[in-house]
Amino acid sequence: MLKQRSNFMACNNNIVYRGWIRVIILTGCLLTTAQIKGQTFAEWFKQKSTQKKYLLQQIEALQVYSGYLRKGYAIAKGGLGTISGSLLAENGLHGSYYTELKRVNPVVANNSDVKEIIQWQADIIKISNNWSRINGLNSGEIQYLGSVRRTLLTDCEQLINTLQNVVSDGKMEMSDADRLKLIQRLHSEMQSNYRFAGGFSAQAKSYAAQRLQQQTDNQFLGKTYGIK
């Protein structure tokens, strides 16, 4: 049961950490220039490095503790030679229970949320592929869009990797209810990424269009009034 809870808690910790990444991207969208955005983007990663390190330490500690439990069980199993038949039967039931936890119910694997998560990732990739081709942005702004894209796609990839573990046999010891709860969390996270990708793309295109229009207006005024 401890291992089952550990799997579920570890996945939720990863999802919470991915939420940090989205916070900085959304914050960057509110800034007025690409240079300021890029600086804020870098500063956030620096500020969060301590929190990230602490989170990794927690996960490592949990893994070490789980290792101690496994070693303790192995010693108890190999060192006691006079275990009664009832205890053996009980251990067999526990083994069957954990084996079942590793098996994925088809109802879980075929959940409609799973298909939407995969489709949203494909749409996000398609949307973000066009960012580098937005006309009207300078090289610094294109570079910033590229950094946002990499961060966003990395987050999506982590969500998909977790999803694959949840719907694959032998990857995690979780009940069907816990698997469905985690899928719902992954669904919400990927949906948030999808909405962000669409909104961020629209803002970048609008910004570029306004700049091009301003350049056109300046050229018109220059020709009309002889302004250079």
VEXKOL-946541 format. One line per 2 residues: number of its first residue (from 1); their letters; for each residue x, y, z of N, C-alpha, C. Coordinates in pm, 1 decimal, m for minus. Example, Ala and Ser with C-alpha at 12.3 -4.5 7.8 and 13.67 -1.06 7.14 Angstrom:
2
1 = AS = 1319.0/m569.0/780.0/1230.0/m450.0/780.0/1320.0/m330.0/780.0 | 1285.0/m225.0/708.0/1367.0/m106.0/714.0/1290.0/3.0/787.0
This chain:
228
1 = ML = 82.5/m120.7/0.0/0.0/0.0/0.0/86.0/125.8/0.0 | 201.5/118.8/76.5/291.8/234.4/79.0/346.6/264.2/m58.6
3 = KQ = 382.3/157.4/m132.9/436.9/177.1/m267.1/331.7/235.9/m359.4 | 206.0/189.2/m343.2/97.1/243.9/m424.5/80.9/392.3/m399.0
5 = RS = 82.3/431.4/m271.5/69.7/573.2/m237.9/189.6/652.0/m287.2 | 307.1/590.5/m279.9/428.3/658.8/m325.6/420.5/690.2/m473.3
7 = NF = 373.0/593.2/m554.2/357.4/616.3/m698.1/263.0/731.9/m724.5 | 149.4/731.8/m652.6/49.2/835.2/m675.2/101.0/971.5/m631.9
9 = MA = 168.9/977.0/m515.1/221.6/1104.3/m465.1/332.8/1156.5/m554.0 | 418.5/1066.5/m603.0/528.5/1110.6/m689.3/475.1/1171.6/m816.9
11 = CN = 373.0/1110.0/m875.5/312.8/1163.1/m998.5/249.9/1298.8/m973.5 | 182.0/1314.1/m860.4/120.1/1442.0/m829.3/225.0/1549.6/m804.5
13 = NN = 338.2/1513.1/m741.3/446.4/1610.4/m721.9/501.5/1658.0/m854.4 | 514.7/1564.5/m950.4/563.8/1602.0/m1083.3/467.2/1697.2/m1152.1
15 = IV = 336.1/1672.9/m1135.6/236.2/1758.7/m1198.5/240.6/1898.1/m1137.5 | 256.2/1905.5/m1004.3/266.0/2036.2/m938.1/387.1/2112.2/m987.5
17 = YR = 500.3/2042.1/m1002.9/621.6/2109.1/m1051.6/602.2/2160.7/m1193.0 | 533.2/2082.1/m1276.6/510.0/2129.3/m1413.3/425.3/2255.4/m1414.0
19 = GW = 339.6/2270.6/m1312.2/260.6/2392.3/m1303.1/347.2/2515.3/m1286.1 | 463.6/2500.7/m1220.6/555.7/2614.6/m1206.5/600.9/2665.4/m1341.8
21 = IR = 627.0/2573.9/m1432.8/674.9/2613.1/m1565.1/570.3/2698.4/m1635.6 | 442.2/2658.9/m1623.4/337.6/2733.0/m1691.0/322.2/2872.4/m1631.7
23 = VI = 347.5/2887.5/m1501.2/336.8/3019.1/m1437.2/431.6/3118.8/m1501.4 | 555.5/3079.1/m1526.1/651.8/3173.4/m1584.3/617.3/3207.0/m1727.9
25 = IL = 565.5/3108.6/m1801.6/528.8/3136.5/m1940.5/413.4/3235.4/m1945.3 | 312.4/3214.3/m1861.4/198.1/3304.5/m1859.1/239.7/3443.2/m1811.7
27 = TG = 332.9/3447.2/m1717.4/383.8/3576.8/m1671.3/455.8/3649.7/m1783.1 | 533.1/3575.7/m1862.2/607.0/3635.6/m1972.9/515.9/3697.7/m2075.9
29 = CL = 396.6/3641.8/m2091.7/303.3/3693.1/m2192.1/254.2/3833.1/m2158.2 | 261.2/3871.6/m2031.9/210.0/4001.6/m1991.6/311.9/4112.9/m2009.7
31 = LT = 436.7/4080.4/m2042.0/541.0/4181.6/m2057.6/536.5/4242.0/m2196.9 | 590.5/4360.6/m2212.0/572.4/4434.8/m2336.4/679.2/4412.2/m2439.9
33 = TA = 799.7/4373.7/m2400.7/906.2/4353.8/m2498.1/966.0/4217.6/m2483.0 | 1022.5/4166.8/m2594.0/1080.9/4032.5/m2591.3/1202.6/4028.0/m2502.3
35 = QI = 1276.8/4137.3/m2493.4/1397.2/4138.4/m2410.9/1361.6/4121.9/m2264.3 | 1261.6/4196.7/m2219.1/1218.2/4186.9/m2080.3/1162.6/4048.5/m2053.4
37 = KG = 1089.5/3994.2/m2150.9/1034.6/3859.5/m2134.8/1146.1/3759.3/m2114.7 | 1247.9/3766.8/m2199.4/1358.5/3672.4/m2192.1/1428.8/3680.4/m2058.0
39 = QT = 1448.4/3801.8/m2005.1/1514.1/3818.6/m1876.2/1430.3/3757.3/m1765.1 | 1301.0/3782.8/m1766.1/1213.2/3727.9/m1663.5/1210.7/3576.2/m1670.2
41 = FA = 1209.8/3523.5/m1790.9/1209.3/3378.7/m1812.2/1331.4/3315.9/m1747.2 | 1449.7/3375.4/m1769.2/1573.8/3321.2/m1712.3/1576.8/3338.8/m1560.9
43 = EW = 1531.6/3456.1/m1513.5/1534.1/3482.8/m1370.3/1445.8/3385.6/m1294.3 | 1332.8/3350.0/m1352.3/1241.2/3258.0/m1284.3/1306.2/3122.6/m1262.6
45 = FK = 1373.3/3071.1/m1366.3/1439.2/2942.2/m1352.1/1544.8/2947.0/m1241.8 | 1615.5/3061.0/m1232.4/1718.0/3075.2/m1128.7/1654.5/3077.8/m991.0
47 = QK = 1544.1/3150.0/m977.3/1477.0/3162.4/m848.9/1416.9/3030.3/m803.4 | 1372.0/2948.8/m896.6/1306.5/2823.5/m863.4/1403.4/2707.1/m848.0
49 = ST = 1531.2/2729.4/m875.0/1627.5/2619.6/m871.8/1633.2/2555.0/m733.4 | 1624.6/2637.7/m627.1/1629.7/2584.4/m491.2/1508.2/2497.4/m462.8
51 = QK = 1389.5/2543.7/m505.8/1268.7/2465.2/m485.0/1273.7/2334.7/m563.4 | 1325.9/2342.0/m684.9/1337.0/2221.8/m767.0/1430.5/2121.4/m700.9
53 = KY = 1544.6/2171.3/m648.5/1641.3/2084.3/m582.4/1578.6/2018.5/m460.6 | 1500.5/2094.9/m383.4/1435.0/2040.6/m264.8/1334.8/1932.8/m303.0
55 = LL = 1259.6/1955.9/m411.1/1162.3/1856.9/m457.1/1231.5/1727.8/m497.6 | 1342.8/1739.7/m569.8/1417.6/1621.5/m610.8/1470.6/1546.1/m489.3
57 = QQ = 1512.9/1619.0/m386.5/1561.1/1555.0/m264.4/1449.5/1477.1/m196.1 | 1328.8/1532.0/m197.6/1215.7/1461.8/m138.6/1187.3/1331.9/m212.6
59 = IE = 1190.1/1339.6/m345.3/1164.0/1220.4/m425.8/1271.5/1115.4/m401.4 | 1398.5/1159.7/m396.5/1508.3/1066.5/m372.1/1495.0/1001.4/m234.8
61 = AL = 1455.7/1079.6/m134.5/1438.6/1024.9/0.2/1328.9/919.6/2.1 | 1221.7/945.6/m70.0/1112.0/849.8/m78.1/1157.6/721.0/m145.1
63 = QV = 1238.5/733.9/m250.5/1289.3/616.2/m318.9/1380.8/535.1/m227.9 | 1467.4/604.0/m150.9/1557.1/535.0/m57.4/1476.8/462.0/48.7
65 = YS = 1374.5/526.4/102.4/1290.7/465.0/204.8/1220.9/341.3/150.2 | 1170.4/350.7/26.9/1107.1/235.3/m36.3/1207.2/121.9/m52.4
67 = GY = 1333.2/157.3/m82.5/1436.9/55.5/m95.5/1461.8/m16.1/35.3 | 1462.4/58.9/147.2/1479.8/m2.9/278.4/1366.6/m100.9/308.3
69 = LR = 1245.2/m63.6/272.2/1131.9/m152.0/295.8/1145.2/m281.1/216.6 | 1189.9/m267.9/90.4/1206.9/m388.0/7.6/1316.0/m477.9/64.4
71 = KG = 1426.5/m417.4/110.4/1534.9/m496.5/168.5/1488.8/m564.6/296.5 | 1413.1/m492.9/379.1/1363.2/m550.8/503.1/1272.0/m668.8/477.3
73 = YA = 1188.7/m656.9/376.2/1099.0/m766.4/341.3/1178.3/m886.6/291.8 | 1285.0/m860.6/214.9/1366.2/m970.6/162.5/1436.1/m1045.1/275.4
75 = IA = 1485.9/m970.8/376.4/1552.3/m1034.4/490.0/1453.5/m1119.1/569.1 | 1335.8/m1063.3/591.8/1234.6/m1137.0/667.0/1192.5/m1262.9/592.8
77 = KG = 1181.0/m1251.3/463.1/1136.9/m1364.5/382.7/1242.7/m1473.8/378.0 | 1370.9/m1436.4/368.2/1477.7/m1535.8/356.0/1529.5/m1585.6/488.8
79 = GL = 1513.0/m1506.7/597.0/1572.8/m1543.0/724.0/1484.8/m1624.9/815.2 | 1357.6/m1626.4/793.2/1267.4/m1702.2/878.8/1232.6/m1833.4/811.3
81 = GT = 1275.0/m1940.5/872.0/1252.0/m2070.3/809.3/1128.2/m2140.7/856.8 | 1062.4/m2089.8/960.8/946.6/m2159.1/1017.4/824.2/m2069.7/1010.7
83 = IS = 781.8/m2038.2/892.2/661.5/m1957.5/873.0/542.4/m2051.6/859.2 | 437.2/m2023.7/929.0/320.6/m2111.7/926.9/250.7/m2105.1/792.7
85 = GS = 167.1/m2204.8/766.3/94.3/m2209.5/639.9/m0.3/m2093.4/623.1 | m57.4/m2044.5/733.8/m150.4/m1931.8/724.0/m78.6/m1805.4/680.2
87 = LL = 45.1/m1784.8/731.0/122.5/m1667.7/690.5/163.0/m1676.8/544.7 | 198.3/m1796.0/499.7/232.8/m1814.0/359.1/113.8/m1781.3/270.3
89 = AE = m3.4/m1825.9/312.5/m124.3/m1798.3/235.0/m152.0/m1649.0/230.6 | m129.2/m1581.7/345.6/m151.5/m1437.0/350.9/m54.7/m1363.6/260.1
91 = NG = 71.5/m1407.1/260.5/170.2/m1345.8/171.8/132.2/m1366.2/26.2 | 76.4/m1483.1/m3.6/32.0/m1509.5/m140.1/m79.0/m1416.4/m182.3
93 = LH = m170.3/m1388.4/m90.0/m279.7/m1295.5/m119.8/m226.0/m1155.3/m143.6 | m128.5/m1115.6/m61.0/m68.8/m983.5/m80.9/0.5/m975.0/m216.2
95 = GS = 70.1/m1082.3/m254.2/137.1/m1084.1/m383.9/39.0/m1070.2/m497.8 | m74.0/m1140.3/m487.2/m177.2/m1130.5/m591.1/m234.8/m989.8/m596.9
97 = YY = m250.7/m928.3/m479.1/m305.8/m792.8/m473.3/m216.6/m694.2/m547.5 | m85.8/m700.2/m520.3/6.5/m607.1/m585.1/22.2/m637.8/m733.7
99 = TE = 8.6/m764.9/m770.1/12.3/m800.1/m912.5/m105.7/m738.3/m985.3 | m221.8/m743.0/m921.1/m341.3/m683.8/m981.5/m327.0/m532.4/m993.8
101 = LK = m260.0/m471.0/m897.2/m241.7/m326.0/m903.2/m157.0/m284.9/m1022.6 | m70.9/m376.1/m1069.2/14.4/m345.6/m1183.5/m58.3/m365.1/m1316.2
103 = RV = m173.5/m429.8/m1312.5/m249.5/m453.2/m1434.9/m346.7/m338.3/m1458.3 | m355.8/m297.4/m1582.9/m441.2/m183.5/m1617.6/m574.6/m233.3/m1670.6
105 = NP = m680.1/m188.7/m1608.6/m815.1/m221.5/m1653.5/m839.7/m157.3/m1789.9 | m895.9/m232.3/m1886.7/m925.3/m173.9/m2018.8/m1011.2/m48.0/m2010.5
107 = VV = m1096.2/m42.0/m1908.8/m1179.6/77.2/m1890.6/m1091.4/199.8/m1866.7 | m981.5/180.4/m1796.1/m887.8/289.7/m1769.8/m811.2/326.0/m1896.1
109 = AN = m756.7/224.1/m1962.8/m674.4/247.9/m2082.1/m754.2/311.3/m2195.2 | m882.7/277.8/m2204.9/m966.6/328.2/m2314.2/m1047.5/451.1/m2274.1
111 = NS = m1012.6/511.3/m2162.3/m1082.4/630.9/m2117.1/m1072.2/741.5/m2222.4 | m1180.6/814.1/m2243.5/m1182.8/918.8/m2347.0/m1082.1/1030.0/m2318.3
113 = DV = m1051.7/1052.4/m2190.6/m953.7/1155.5/m2156.0/m816.3/1123.2/m2213.0 | m783.9/994.4/m2222.1/m653.8/953.0/m2275.0/m639.2/998.2/m2420.0
115 = KE = m743.5/977.4/m2499.3/m739.3/1016.4/m2640.4/m727.3/1168.0/m2655.3 | m798.5/1241.2/m2570.3/m791.6/1387.7/m2578.6/m652.7/1439.3/m2541.6
117 = II = m591.5/1379.0/m2441.8/m456.8/1420.0/m2401.0/m359.8/1405.0/m2517.2 | m366.4/1291.3/m2585.6/m277.1/1264.5/m2698.1/m304.0/1361.5/m2813.3
119 = QW = m431.9/1387.9/m2841.1/m467.5/1478.5/m2950.2/m423.2/1621.0/m2920.4 | m439.3/1663.4/m2796.0/m397.0/1798.8/m2758.5/m247.1/1816.0/m2775.6
121 = QA = m169.7/1712.9/m2740.2/m25.4/1723.4/m2758.1/8.9/1742.1/m2905.6 | m56.6/1665.2/m2993.0/m31.8/1677.9/m3137.0/m67.6/1818.0/m3186.0
123 = DI = m177.6/1873.1/m3137.0/m219.5/2007.8/m3176.9/m121.0/2113.9/m3126.5 | m70.6/2095.3/m3005.2/26.2/2189.9/m2949.0/153.0/2192.7/m3033.2
125 = IK = 199.4/2075.1/m3073.9/318.8/2067.5/m3158.9/294.2/2140.6/m3290.5 | 177.7/2119.3/m3349.8/144.4/2183.0/m3477.3/138.1/2335.1/m3463.1
127 = IS = 74.3/2382.0/m3356.6/61.4/2526.5/m3334.2/197.7/2591.2/m3312.0 | 278.3/2532.1/m3225.1/407.2/2592.7/m3188.9/509.8/2584.4/m3301.1
129 = NN = 491.4/2491.5/m3394.4/583.5/2482.0/m3508.0/580.0/2607.9/m3594.5 | 469.5/2680.6/m3590.8/453.3/2800.0/m3674.8/509.1/2926.4/m3610.6
131 = WS = 548.7/2920.6/m3485.0/592.2/3042.3/m3416.1/717.6/3102.3/m3477.6 | 807.8/3019.2/m3522.8/933.5/3071.0/m3579.0/912.9/3134.4/m3716.1
133 = RI = 795.3/3115.7/m3774.1/767.0/3170.4/m3907.9/673.3/3290.7/m3903.5 | 650.0/3345.8/m3786.1/562.8/3462.9/m3774.9/634.7/3584.4/m3832.6
135 = NG = 577.8/3644.5/m3933.7/637.7/3760.3/m3999.4/618.1/3885.6/m3914.7 | 725.3/3962.6/m3900.2/716.8/4087.3/m3825.7/790.0/4085.2/m3693.0
137 = LN = 844.5/3970.7/m3654.1/919.5/3961.3/m3528.9/1068.9/3965.2/m3556.4 | 1144.2/4023.7/m3464.2/1289.2/4027.8/m3482.2/1352.7/3898.7/m3428.5
139 = SG = 1482.9/3886.6/m3444.1/1552.6/3763.1/m3407.1/1543.6/3734.7/m3257.4 | 1550.4/3840.5/m3175.2/1539.9/3821.7/m3031.1/1404.1/3769.1/m2989.8
141 = EI = 1300.8/3820.0/m3055.5/1165.3/3775.2/m3024.1/1142.5/3631.8/m3070.5 | 1196.4/3597.8/m3186.5/1186.3/3460.4/m3236.4/1258.9/3365.2/m3141.8
143 = QY = 1372.9/3409.5/m3091.3/1449.2/3327.0/m2997.0/1369.1/3303.6/m2868.9 | 1302.2/3408.0/m2822.4/1219.8/3393.1/m2702.4/1105.8/3294.9/m2726.7
145 = LG = 1040.0/3306.8/m2842.1/933.0/3212.9/m2874.9/985.5/3070.0/m2876.3 | 1108.2/3054.1/m2924.9/1168.2/2920.8/m2928.1/1189.3/2864.3/m2788.6
147 = SV = 1230.6/2949.5/m2694.7/1251.7/2902.5/m2557.5/1119.3/2864.8/m2491.7 | 1014.9/2942.3/m2519.8/882.3/2909.5/m2467.9/835.0/2776.8/m2526.1
149 = RR = 857.0/2757.8/m2656.0/815.2/2634.2/m2722.3/885.0/2512.8/m2661.4 | 1015.0/2522.8/m2640.1/1089.1/2409.7/m2583.8/1038.3/2374.0/m2444.4
151 = TL = 1014.0/2476.5/m2362.6/963.9/2452.0/m2227.8/825.7/2388.3/m2231.5 | 740.9/2439.8/m2319.0/605.2/2388.2/m2330.7/604.9/2243.2/m2377.9
153 = LT = 684.6/2211.6/m2479.9/687.8/2075.7/m2533.8/751.5/1978.2/m2435.7 | 847.5/2025.4/m2357.2/907.2/1940.0/m2254.1/803.1/1902.5/m2149.8
155 = DC = 722.0/1999.9/m2111.3/614.5/1973.9/m2016.0/515.2/1873.5/m2073.1 | 478.8/1891.4/m2199.7/385.3/1799.3/m2265.1/442.6/1658.3/m2271.9
157 = EQ = 570.6/1648.4/m2301.3/635.2/1517.0/m2309.9/633.3/1445.8/m2174.7 | 655.2/1520.2/m2067.5/650.5/1461.3/m1934.1/509.8/1412.7/m1900.8
159 = LI = 409.7/1488.9/m1941.2/271.6/1446.9/m1919.4/241.6/1318.0/m1994.7 | 287.2/1309.3/m2119.1/264.0/1190.0/m2200.0/337.8/1069.9/m2141.1
161 = NT = 460.0/1090.1/m2094.1/535.4/980.1/m2033.4/463.3/925.8/m1910.3 | 411.3/1016.5/m1828.4/335.3/973.6/m1711.2/209.6/899.6/m1753.6
163 = LQ = 143.0/950.1/m1856.3/22.2/884.9/m1906.5/52.7/743.4/m1954.4 | 162.0/725.8/m2026.1/199.6/593.5/m2074.9/221.9/496.4/m1959.7
165 = NV = 282.8/544.5/m1852.5/304.0/458.6/m1735.9/172.5/421.3/m1668.6 | 79.2/516.3/m1666.1/m49.4/492.7/m1600.4/m132.0/388.5/m1675.3
167 = VS = m126.1/389.5/m1808.0/m211.3/300.3/m1888.0/m137.0/175.6/m1935.7 | m14.5/152.3/m1887.0/63.2/35.0/m1927.9/75.4/m62.5/m1811.5
169 = DG = 62.4/m190.7/m1840.0/77.0/m293.4/m1737.2/219.5/m296.0/m1683.1 | 231.6/m320.7/m1553.0/361.7/m341.5/m1491.4/440.9/m216.7/m1460.8
171 = KM = 387.0/m99.4/m1487.9/461.5/25.1/m1466.5/437.4/84.5/m1327.9 | 313.8/83.1/m1282.9/279.1/144.0/m1155.4/185.9/52.3/m1077.6
173 = EM = 200.1/53.1/m945.3/108.2/m19.8/m858.7/3.2/78.8/m809.4 | m110.8/83.1/m878.6/m216.7/177.7/m846.3/m351.0/110.8/m868.2
175 = SD = m448.9/150.6/m789.8/m584.9/102.5/m810.6/m644.9/171.0/m933.1 | m754.0/115.6/m984.4/m821.4/176.9/m1099.3/m866.5/318.9/m1065.6
177 = AD = m915.3/337.0/m943.3/m963.4/469.7/m902.5/m850.3/571.7/m902.8 | m733.6/531.2/m851.9/m619.3/623.1/m850.2/m568.9/651.9/m990.7
179 = RL = m572.2/550.8/m1076.9/m530.3/571.8/m1216.1/m622.1/672.6/m1284.4 | m751.6/659.1/m1262.6/m846.9/751.1/m1324.7/m830.0/893.3/m1270.7
181 = KL = m802.8/904.9/m1141.2/m779.8/1037.8/m1083.5/m656.6/1103.0/m1144.5 | m551.2/1023.7/m1161.2/m428.5/1078.2/m1218.1/m448.2/1115.8/m1364.3
183 = IQ = m524.0/1035.1/m1437.2/m554.1/1067.3/m1577.0/m631.1/1198.9/m1585.0 | m723.1/1220.1/m1492.4/m797.2/1346.3/m1490.0/m703.9/1464.7/m1466.8
185 = RL = m605.9/1447.4/m1378.2/m509.3/1554.4/m1354.3/m425.8/1581.4/m1479.1 | m382.0/1474.1/m1545.0/m303.4/1488.7/m1667.5/m386.8/1554.6/m1777.3
187 = HS = m513.7/1518.3/m1782.8/m606.2/1576.8/m1880.9/m618.0/1727.4/m1858.9 | m632.7/1767.0/m1732.7/m644.4/1909.1/m1699.6/m516.8/1985.0/m1734.3
189 = EM = m400.7/1924.6/m1705.8/m272.8/1989.1/m1734.3/m250.7/2005.5/m1885.0 | m281.2/1900.8/m1962.3/m260.3/1909.3/m2106.8/m359.3/2006.8/m2169.9
191 = QS = m481.1/2010.2/m2118.4/m579.4/2106.5/m2168.0/m531.6/2249.3/m2141.8 | m473.5/2271.3/m2025.6/m418.7/2403.0/m1993.0/m305.5/2439.6/m2088.2
193 = NY = m219.5/2342.9/m2119.4/m111.4/2366.5/m2215.7/m166.9/2400.5/m2353.5 | m271.5/2330.1/m2393.3/m332.7/2352.4/m2525.0/m392.2/2493.1/m2533.7
195 = RF = m462.8/2533.6/m2430.0/m522.1/2667.2/m2428.8/m414.1/2775.0/m2427.7 | m308.2/2749.6/m2351.9/m198.7/2845.6/m2349.6/m134.6/2858.7/m2487.0
197 = AG = m109.8/2744.9/m2553.9/m45.0/2747.4/m2685.9/m126.8/2830.2/m2784.1 | m258.9/2811.0/m2782.8/m344.8/2886.9/m2872.6/m345.7/3034.7/m2840.2
199 = GF = m357.5/3068.3/m2711.3/m360.2/3208.3/m2670.6/m227.6/3278.4/m2693.6 | m118.3/3210.3/m2661.9/14.6/3267.4/m2681.5/41.6/3291.3/m2829.4
201 = SA = m0.3/3197.1/m2913.3/18.2/3210.6/m3057.7/m58.8/3330.9/m3111.1 | m182.9/3346.3/m3064.5/m265.3/3458.9/m3109.1/m203.7/3592.2/m3067.3
203 = QA = m150.1/3599.2/m2946.1/m88.0/3722.6/m2898.3/36.9/3757.1/m2978.7 | 117.7/3655.5/m3008.0/240.2/3679.7/m3084.6/207.5/3729.3/m3225.2
205 = KS = 107.4/3669.3/m3287.7/68.2/3710.1/m3422.8/9.0/3850.8/m3421.9 | m70.6/3882.1/m3320.4/m129.6/4015.5/m3309.9/m21.5/4121.3/m3290.0
207 = YA = 75.9/4091.0/m3205.7/187.6/4182.7/m3181.4/265.3/4207.6/m3309.8 | 293.2/4100.4/m3384.9/368.4/4113.1/m3510.1/288.6/4191.6/m3613.7
209 = AQ = 157.6/4167.0/m3619.8/72.9/4237.2/m3716.2/68.5/4387.1/m3686.8 | 61.5/4422.7/m3559.3/60.4/4564.1/m3521.8/191.6/4632.3/m3560.0
211 = RL = 300.7/4560.2/m3542.5/429.7/4618.0/m3579.8/436.7/4640.4/m3731.1 | 392.7/4543.4/m3809.3/394.2/4557.4/m3955.1/305.1/4672.3/m3999.3
213 = QQ = 189.3/4686.3/m3933.0/98.5/4795.1/m3966.9/161.6/4929.9/m3934.3 | 232.8/4935.8/m3822.7/300.3/5059.3/m3784.5/407.6/5095.9/m3886.2
215 = QT = 479.6/4996.0/m3933.2/582.1/5020.6/m4034.2/519.6/5071.2/m4164.1 | 405.7/5012.7/m4200.9/335.8/5056.6/m4322.2/287.7/5200.8/m4308.1
217 = DN = 231.9/5232.1/m4191.6/184.3/5368.5/m4166.5/299.4/5468.8/m4170.7 | 412.1/5431.6/m4114.3/527.8/5521.2/m4114.5/578.2/5546.7/m4256.6
219 = QF = 577.9/5441.1/m4337.6/621.3/5455.8/m4476.5/525.7/5546.2/m4553.2 | 396.1/5532.6/m4528.1/296.2/5616.0/m4595.0/313.7/5762.6/m4556.2
221 = LG = 331.7/5786.9/m4427.0/350.9/5924.0/m4381.3/479.4/5983.2/m4437.7 | 581.0/5898.8/m4447.8/707.8/5947.2/m4501.9/695.3/5989.6/m4646.2
223 = KT = 624.2/5910.4/m4724.3/606.4/5943.5/m4865.4/514.6/6063.9/m4882.4 | 412.1/6071.6/m4799.6/314.1/6179.6/m4813.4/370.8/6314.6/m4771.3
225 = YG = 443.6/6316.7/m4662.4/491.2/6443.3/m4607.5/641.8/6460.4/m4621.2 | 704.4/6370.2/m4690.0/847.7/6382.0/m4711.6/930.1/6360.0/m4587.2
227 = IK = 875.4/6281.5/m4495.4/946.8/6254.0/m4370.6/1033.7/6130.2/m4389.4 | 1158.6/6139.4/m4349.7/1249.4/6026.1/m4361.0/1288.5/5977.1/m4223.2
